[in-house]
Amino acid sequence: MDFIIRQEKNSDYRQTENLIREAFWNVYRPGCLEHFVMHTFRARPEFVQELNFVMESDGVLIGQVMFVWNALPDCDGRQLPVLTLGPICILPEYQRKGYGKLLLDYALEEAAKTDAVGVFLEGNIDFYGKSGFVIASSLGIRYMDEPAEDDVPYFLCRVLRPECRQLTGARYRVPQGYFVNEVAAAEFDKSFPPKERLRLPGQLF
Ligand SMILES: CC(C)(COP(=O)(O)OP(=O)(O)OC[C@H]1O[C@@H](n2cnc3c(N)ncnc32)[C@H](O)[C@@H]1OP(=O)(O)O)[C@@H](O)C(=O)NCCC(=O)NCCS
């Protein structure tokens, strides 16, 4: 199948948000928040415009990925630029056909052209491990307020530059923009076609 990966345009916004909603709906919680996260992040200064990509096939958006600037202190206390990745998704009917990996690998190549020393996210190592992510605790990087000695198997890092290995002991913080107001998200969701929120096995929240 022919596809292109390009930066998101203003005219794509609604279609991108709908794609995110379709991909995340009932996956991690009943309904989802990720389309609202995308909606609110675009206006925030830490949103990385040049790494805001969509995958398009035959005029249809079938995938998207976005990044946010973040920073972590190295062992000398210098703040090093890092990126937080997400959301990333593929439209359900196109999942498990290799598109997610293609989009992720393209986005990581572009991310490597920035000053960022590494990319961080919360996700499944079975997918991200194929694109070079490792469990961040293996680099000595801690997640939020989790105890230093705990492995956090879903907290992943992709090293972009050798300096990333000097982040040992740093404590990663999820950028504030990911903590959206759930009432505002539910209100935003009403502007999309109705969808049933279901409590399903395997959801995290
Ligand atoms: C996760 C997602 C982006 C992956 O994209 P995709 O196109 O389905 O993935 P690919 O076909 O490129 O997968 C490549 C490999 O990664 C692994 N993989 C992909 N999705 C996986 C999943 N959900 N669980 C475990 N392994 C997975 C598989 O090994 C897969 O190879 P295989 O299909 O030959 O076994 C997509 O499934 C999606 O949008 N899911 C819903 C939203 C979401 O969870 N986003 C990520 C949040 S962290």
The ligand as an SDF file (V2000), in Angstrom:
LIG
                    3D

 48 50  0  0  0  0  0  0  0  0999 V2000
    0.7680    0.4270   19.0830 C   0  0  0  0  0  0  0  0  0  0  0  0
    0.5630    0.7440   17.6040 C   0  0  0  0  0  0  0  0  0  0  0  0
    1.0010    2.1760   17.3070 C   0  0  0  0  0  0  0  0  0  0  0  0
    1.4770   -0.2290   16.8220 C   0  0  0  0  0  0  0  0  0  0  0  0
    1.3180   -0.0040   15.4500 O   0  0  0  0  0  0  0  0  0  0  0  0
    1.0720   -1.2420   14.4870 P   0  0  0  0  0  0  0  0  0  0  0  0
    1.0600   -0.7550   13.0850 O   0  0  0  0  0  0  0  0  0  0  0  0
   -0.1320   -1.9890   14.9470 O   0  0  0  0  0  0  0  0  0  0  0  0
    2.3680   -2.1040   14.7910 O   0  0  0  0  0  0  0  0  0  0  0  0
    3.3130   -2.8930   13.7600 P   0  0  0  0  0  0  0  0  0  0  0  0
    2.4820   -3.7340   12.8480 O   0  0  0  0  0  0  0  0  0  0  0  0
    4.2570   -1.9500   13.1220 O   0  0  0  0  0  0  0  0  0  0  0  0
    4.0550   -3.8190   14.8200 O   0  0  0  0  0  0  0  0  0  0  0  0
    5.3610   -4.1890   14.7370 C   0  0  0  0  0  0  0  0  0  0  0  0
    5.5970   -5.2120   15.8270 C   0  0  0  0  0  0  0  0  0  0  0  0
    5.4770   -4.6260   17.1260 O   0  0  0  0  0  0  0  0  0  0  0  0
    4.8260   -5.5380   18.0160 C   0  0  0  0  0  0  0  0  0  0  0  0
    3.5390   -4.9750   18.4460 N   0  0  0  0  0  0  0  0  0  0  0  0
    2.7570   -4.0910   17.7890 C   0  0  0  0  0  0  0  0  0  0  0  0
    1.6650   -3.7650   18.5160 N   0  0  0  0  0  0  0  0  0  0  0  0
    1.7720   -4.4700   19.6590 C   0  0  0  0  0  0  0  0  0  0  0  0
    0.9600   -4.5770   20.7920 C   0  0  0  0  0  0  0  0  0  0  0  0
   -0.1790   -3.8770   20.9360 N   0  0  0  0  0  0  0  0  0  0  0  0
    1.3500   -5.4190   21.7800 N   0  0  0  0  0  0  0  0  0  0  0  0
    2.5020   -6.1430   21.6580 C   0  0  0  0  0  0  0  0  0  0  0  0
    3.3100   -6.0710   20.5810 N   0  0  0  0  0  0  0  0  0  0  0  0
    2.9620   -5.2640   19.5990 C   0  0  0  0  0  0  0  0  0  0  0  0
    4.6310   -6.8250   17.2750 C   0  0  0  0  0  0  0  0  0  0  0  0
    5.7530   -7.6470   17.5270 O   0  0  0  0  0  0  0  0  0  0  0  0
    4.6180   -6.3670   15.8460 C   0  0  0  0  0  0  0  0  0  0  0  0
    5.0210   -7.3330   14.9560 O   0  0  0  0  0  0  0  0  0  0  0  0
    3.9890   -8.5350   14.5310 P   0  0  0  0  0  0  0  0  0  0  0  0
    2.6490   -7.8960   14.2220 O   0  0  0  0  0  0  0  0  0  0  0  0
    4.6800   -9.1380   13.3690 O   0  0  0  0  0  0  0  0  0  0  0  0
    3.9240   -9.4220   15.7460 O   0  0  0  0  0  0  0  0  0  0  0  0
   -0.8910    0.5150   17.1470 C   0  0  0  0  0  0  0  0  0  0  0  0
   -1.2370   -0.8320   17.3280 O   0  0  0  0  0  0  0  0  0  0  0  0
   -1.9070    1.3780   17.8690 C   0  0  0  0  0  0  0  0  0  0  0  0
   -2.2300    2.4530   17.3680 O   0  0  0  0  0  0  0  0  0  0  0  0
   -2.4610    0.9200   19.0120 N   0  0  0  0  0  0  0  0  0  0  0  0
   -3.4810    1.6640   19.7560 C   0  0  0  0  0  0  0  0  0  0  0  0
   -2.9200    2.9390   20.3510 C   0  0  0  0  0  0  0  0  0  0  0  0
   -1.6790    2.6620   21.1760 C   0  0  0  0  0  0  0  0  0  0  0  0
   -1.6520    1.7690   22.0110 O   0  0  0  0  0  0  0  0  0  0  0  0
   -0.6200    3.4670   20.9490 N   0  0  0  0  0  0  0  0  0  0  0  0
    0.6330    3.3340   21.6480 C   0  0  0  0  0  0  0  0  0  0  0  0
    0.5380    3.9080   23.0160 C   0  0  0  0  0  0  0  0  0  0  0  0
    2.0350    3.6770   23.9290 S   0  0  0  0  0  0  0  0  0  0  0  0
  1  2  1  0
  2  3  1  0
  2  4  1  0
  2 36  1  0
  4  5  1  0
  5  6  1  0
  6  7  2  0
  6  8  1  0
  6  9  1  0
  9 10  1  0
 10 11  2  0
 10 12  1  0
 10 13  1  0
 13 14  1  0
 14 15  1  0
 15 16  1  0
 15 30  1  0
 16 17  1  0
 17 18  1  0
 17 28  1  0
 18 19  1  0
 18 27  1  0
 19 20  2  0
 20 21  1  0
 21 22  1  0
 21 27  2  0
 22 23  1  0
 22 24  2  0
 24 25  1  0
 25 26  2  0
 26 27  1  0
 28 29  1  0
 28 30  1  0
 30 31  1  0
 31 32  1  0
 32 33  2  0
 32 34  1  0
 32 35  1  0
 36 37  1  0
 36 38  1  0
 38 39  2  0
 38 40  1  0
 40 41  1  0
 41 42  1  0
 42 43  1  0
 43 44  2  0
 43 45  1  0
 45 46  1  0
 46 47  1  0
 47 48  1  0
M  END
$$$$
